[in-house]
Amino acid sequence: MKITMVAPIGPGALPHILEGPSALNLQPQQEFTFVTAIVAETAPAVEARLEWADGAGHQQRALTLEVP
């Protein structure tokens, strides 16, 4: 499973999932909890990558998780 989570940088910024289990229709905070739980359970086998990108003139954090 591949999950890409993006969070705008700034006060009150909440992450959201761009790619992954979006069909679950989770709210931003639920998505963050869901991703954190996956990382916690699969930490030894997870590859995480932090990227920086400009989106609509704002910097964003993008974390892509590869979960076997």
MARBA-3410 file (N, C-alpha, C, O; in Angstrom, 1 decimal):
68
0.8,-1.2,0.0,0.0,0.0,0.0,0.9,1.2,0.0,1.9,1.3,0.7 ~ 0.5,2.2,-0.8,1.3,3.5,-0.8,0.4,4.6,-0.3,-0.8,4.8,-0.8 ~ 0.9,5.4,0.6,0.1,6.5,1.1,1.0,7.8,0.9,2.2,7.8,1.3 ~ 0.4,8.8,0.4,1.1,10.1,0.3,0.3,11.1,1.1,-0.8,11.4,0.8 ~ 0.9,11.6,2.2,0.3,12.6,3.1,0.9,13.9,2.9,2.2,14.0,2.9
0.1,15.0,2.7,0.7,16.3,2.5,0.1,17.2,3.6,-1.1,17.2,4.0 ~ 1.0,18.1,4.2,0.6,19.0,5.2,1.1,20.4,4.8,2.3,20.6,4.7 ~ 0.2,21.4,4.6,0.7,22.8,4.4,1.5,23.2,5.6,1.2,22.8,6.7 ~ 2.4,24.1,5.4,3.2,24.6,6.5,2.6,25.9,7.0,2.3,26.8,6.3 ~ 2.3,25.9,8.3,1.7,27.1,8.9,0.9,26.8,10.1,0.6,25.6,10.4
0.5,27.8,10.9,-0.4,27.6,12.1,-1.6,26.8,11.7,-2.4,27.2,10.8 ~ -1.9,25.8,12.5,-3.2,25.1,12.3,-3.2,24.2,11.0,-4.3,23.7,10.7 ~ -2.1,24.0,10.4,-2.1,23.2,9.2,-2.4,21.7,9.5,-1.8,21.2,10.4 ~ -3.3,21.1,8.8,-3.6,19.7,9.0,-3.2,18.9,7.7,-3.4,19.4,6.6 ~ -2.7,17.7,8.0,-2.3,16.9,6.8,-3.5,16.3,6.1,-4.6,16.2,6.7
-3.4,16.0,4.9,-4.4,15.2,4.2,-3.8,14.2,3.2,-2.6,14.4,2.8 ~ -4.5,13.2,2.9,-3.9,12.1,2.1,-4.2,12.4,0.6,-5.4,12.6,0.2 ~ -3.2,12.5,-0.2,-3.3,12.7,-1.6,-3.5,11.4,-2.3,-4.2,11.3,-3.3 ~ -2.8,10.4,-1.9,-2.8,9.1,-2.5,-2.8,8.0,-1.4,-2.1,8.1,-0.5 ~ -3.7,7.0,-1.6,-3.8,6.0,-0.6,-5.3,5.7,-0.3,-6.1,5.7,-1.2
-5.6,5.4,0.9,-6.9,4.9,1.3,-7.9,6.1,1.4,-8.7,6.2,2.3 ~ -8.0,6.9,0.3,-8.8,8.1,0.3,-10.3,7.6,0.3,-11.2,8.4,0.6 ~ -10.6,6.4,-0.2,-12.0,6.0,-0.3,-12.6,5.9,1.1,-13.8,5.7,1.2 ~ -11.8,5.9,2.2,-12.3,5.9,3.5,-13.0,7.2,3.9,-13.7,7.2,4.9 ~ -12.8,8.2,3.1,-13.4,9.5,3.4,-13.2,10.0,4.8,-14.1,10.4,5.5
-11.9,9.9,5.2,-11.5,10.4,6.6,-11.4,11.9,6.6,-11.1,12.5,5.6 ~ -11.6,12.4,7.8,-11.3,13.8,8.0,-9.8,14.0,8.2,-9.1,13.0,8.5 ~ -9.2,15.2,8.0,-7.8,15.4,8.1,-7.1,14.8,9.4,-6.1,14.1,9.3 ~ -7.7,15.0,10.6,-7.1,14.5,11.8,-7.2,13.0,11.9,-6.3,12.3,12.4 ~ -8.3,12.4,11.3,-8.4,10.9,11.3,-7.4,10.4,10.3,-6.8,9.3,10.6
-7.2,11.0,9.2,-6.2,10.5,8.3,-4.8,10.5,8.9,-4.0,9.5,8.8 ~ -4.4,11.6,9.7,-3.1,11.6,10.3,-3.0,10.5,11.3,-1.9,9.9,11.4 ~ -4.1,10.2,12.1,-4.0,9.2,13.1,-3.9,7.8,12.4,-3.2,6.9,12.8 ~ -4.6,7.7,11.3,-4.5,6.4,10.5,-3.1,6.1,10.0,-2.6,5.0,10.1 ~ -2.5,7.2,9.4,-1.1,7.0,8.9,-0.2,6.7,10.0,0.7,5.9,9.9
-0.3,7.4,11.1,0.6,7.2,12.3,0.5,5.8,12.8,1.5,5.2,13.2 ~ -0.8,5.2,12.8,-1.0,3.9,13.3,-0.3,2.9,12.3,0.3,1.9,12.8 ~ -0.4,3.1,11.0,0.3,2.2,10.1,1.8,2.3,10.3,2.4,1.2,10.3 ~ 2.4,3.5,10.5,3.8,3.6,10.7,4.2,2.8,11.9,5.2,2.2,12.0 ~ 3.4,3.0,13.0,3.7,2.4,14.3,3.7,0.9,14.2,4.6,0.2,14.8
2.8,0.3,13.4,2.7,-1.1,13.3,3.7,-1.8,12.3,4.0,-2.9,12.5 ~ 4.2,-1.0,11.4,5.0,-1.5,10.3,6.4,-0.9,10.3,7.1,-1.0,9.3 ~ 6.8,-0.2,11.3,8.0,0.7,11.3,9.2,0.0,10.7,9.9,0.6,9.9 ~ 9.5,-1.3,11.0,10.7,-1.9,10.5,10.7,-2.0,9.0,11.7,-2.1,8.3 ~ 9.5,-2.1,8.4,9.4,-2.3,6.9,8.9,-1.1,6.1,8.6,-1.2,4.9
8.8,0.0,6.8,8.3,1.2,6.1,9.5,2.1,5.5,10.5,2.3,6.2 ~ 9.3,2.5,4.3,10.2,3.5,3.8,9.5,4.8,3.7,8.4,5.0,3.1 ~ 10.0,5.8,4.4,9.4,7.1,4.5,10.3,8.2,3.8,11.5,8.1,3.9 ~ 9.7,9.0,3.0,10.5,10.0,2.3,9.8,11.4,2.5,8.6,11.6,2.3 ~ 10.6,12.4,2.9,10.1,13.7,3.1,10.5,14.6,1.9,11.7,14.7,1.5
9.5,15.2,1.3,9.8,16.0,0.1,9.3,17.5,0.4,8.4,17.7,1.2 ~ 9.8,18.4,-0.3,9.4,19.8,-0.3,8.9,20.2,-1.7,9.5,19.9,-2.7 ~ 7.7,20.9,-1.7,7.2,21.3,-3.0,6.4,22.5,-2.8,5.9,22.8,-1.7 ~ 6.3,23.3,-3.9,5.4,24.5,-3.9,4.1,24.1,-4.5,4.0,23.5,-5.5 ~ 3.0,24.5,-3.7,1.7,24.2,-4.2,0.9,25.5,-4.0,0.7,25.9,-2.9
0.4,26.1,-5.1,-0.4,27.3,-5.0,0.4,28.4,-4.2,-0.2,29.2,-3.5 ~ 1.7,28.5,-4.4,2.5,29.5,-3.8,2.9,29.2,-2.4,3.5,30.1,-1.7 ~ 2.5,28.1,-1.8,2.8,27.7,-0.5,3.7,26.5,-0.4,3.5,25.5,-1.2 ~ 4.6,26.5,0.5,5.4,25.3,0.7,4.6,24.2,1.4,3.7,24.5,2.2 ~ 4.8,22.9,1.1,4.1,21.8,1.7,5.1,20.7,2.1,6.1,20.6,1.4
4.8,20.0,3.1,5.5,18.8,3.5,4.8,17.6,2.8,3.6,17.5,2.9 ~ 5.5,16.8,2.2,4.9,15.6,1.6,5.6,14.3,2.1,6.9,14.2,2.0 ~ 4.9,13.5,2.7,5.5,12.2,3.3,4.9,11.1,2.6,3.7,10.8,2.6 ~ 5.7,10.3,1.9,5.2,9.1,1.2,5.7,7.9,1.9,6.8,7.7,2.2 ~ 4.7,7.0,2.3,5.0,5.8,3.0,4.7,4.6,2.2,3.7,4.5,1.5
5.7,3.7,2.1,5.5,2.4,1.4,5.3,1.4,2.4,6.2,1.0,3.2 ~ 4.1,0.8,2.5,3.8,-0.2,3.5,3.5,-1.5,2.8,2.6,-1.6,2.0 ~ 4.4,-2.5,3.0,4.2,-3.8,2.4,2.9,-4.5,2.8,2.6,-5.6,2.3
END
